Amino acid sequence: MTVHRDHQALRIAATVELASLVVLLGNLATAHLPAISSLAGPLHGCAYLFTVVATARAPQRTAAAVVLSLLPGIGGLLAVRRLTRGAERAARVPVRE
């Protein structure tokens, strides 16, 4: 598996988390329709929990990536970036024999 493919589910969940937060805040700032809140609220919560748990379970996790994943909205995407960059660095390190 490639480095980017390993975090595909996490990347999707982080994107859904951010998009659902934008929808929730946009709804709050404008019409405040209960139907939108009742749909986007649980979606955001599930995506948030998924990003936190997926980051904590990732083999390449670091303390910084886990802490970043706890930030609502943008934290999941920052954690994916941290995990991906860390894995790319590890892949580039030459192995000494």
JOKA-V702698 format. One record per helix or strand of 2 or more residues. SS is the DSSP state (A for helix, B for strand). FROM is the first residue (numbers start at 1). TO is the last residue. If there is no record, write none. Layout:
ss=(SS:SS)
from=(FROM:FROM)
to=(TO:TO)
This chain:
ss=(A:A:A:A:A)
from=(3:8:34:63:75)
to=(6:29:57:69:92)
